[in-house]
Amino acid sequence: MERILILLLYISLAGIAGIHKVLGDFPPVWFFEKFKSSFLNWVPGGIWFSFVLIVVLEIAIAVLFSIALIKGEFKAQAKQTFSYLGFITSLTLFVILFFGSFLVQDYDNGFNDFVYFGVTVFLMNYFTNEKIV
């Protein structure tokens, strides 16, 4: 049961965040304002590309964990390919978010991203069985 809830947590977390970003301003004004003084703005389209990358990863996380749920990867002896890919994609996203937070000296959000990363590592180790990935 815990494994189903973990899948649903990541599907909700990433899916809702990704959908809100897709349906809103692209990228939103606050995102541009936050990064306009960083090196991302020196690269043509850098801020836009960064936002797109975040959205793509969020949607990919939701899709990967949804596939894992449909395939029954929450079962103890199931091959957990999509769950594993979902966790790896989540870790990648949290590293990017952590880097972005520290890039603009937003250390509170950086700390949150660090905690999310650590919790994801813990849940990945709890959830997956490396012998059957």
Summary of the structure (lengths in Angstrom):
residues: 133
radius of gyration: 16.0
end to end distance: 19.5
largest distance: 49.5
contacts: 382
relative contact order: 0.14
helix: 78%
strand: 0%
